[in-house]
Amino acid sequence: MSKEISREEFEELVIKYTKNICNDIIKNGFNGIEGWVRELISSEFIIEKNNPPYQPVELQDINPSTK
């Protein structure tokens, strides 16, 4: 399901997610990026329901300044 957002909101989200991904790489190395990649790919593709390849993960905001 897609939600319509303004160009400004889109750009703010791009910056937010970019910072979160970079912080995750700094904190956890490239292994930490796997959850982000799964989230992005799952928004583009439908995974077969009979045998999901992984358990869904909830992405967390790791930026201490936003907590």
N, C-alpha and C positions, 0 to 999 in steps of 0.2 A: 504494500500500500504506500503510495507516494503522497507527500504533503507539499503543497505549493508554498514557497517562501520567496521573499524579495531577494534581489541581487545583493543587497547589503547584508541581509541575514546569511546568505550563502557564503559571502566573502568572510564574514565573522566566523562561521563554522569551519571554513577551510583553515583559517589561522589557528583557531582553537585546537582542531584535530591535529594539525601539523605540530604544534607545540607539544601536545600530549604524546604523540608518537615519538618525537625526538627525546622527550623526557624519559619515556619508557625505554628507549634504546640506551640512553645514558645509564639508567638505573639497572636494567636487566640484560643489556646486550641485545644482539639481534634475536635471541630466543624470545624476548618479550614482545616482539613485533608480530608474532604468529596470531595472537588474538585479534589484532587490528586487521590483518590480512584476511582472516576468516570472516570478520564482520563485513568488510568491503566486498569480498567475493560473494558472500551469502546474500547481499543486497542485489546482486546482478543475476544470480542463478537460483534455481529451485533444486534443492537436494532431494533425492529419492527418499520417500518416507519410510520405506521398508527396512532400510539399513543405513542410518546416519553414520557418517565416518567419524564423528566426534561429538562430544557433549557441548552444547552451547555455553559460551562463557560470557560473563557480564564484564564489560570494560569499566575500569575504575579510573577516576580522575586522580592521577598521581602527583599533580602539581600542588606542592604544599601551600603556595600562595592563594589558592582558591578554596582551601578548606577552612 
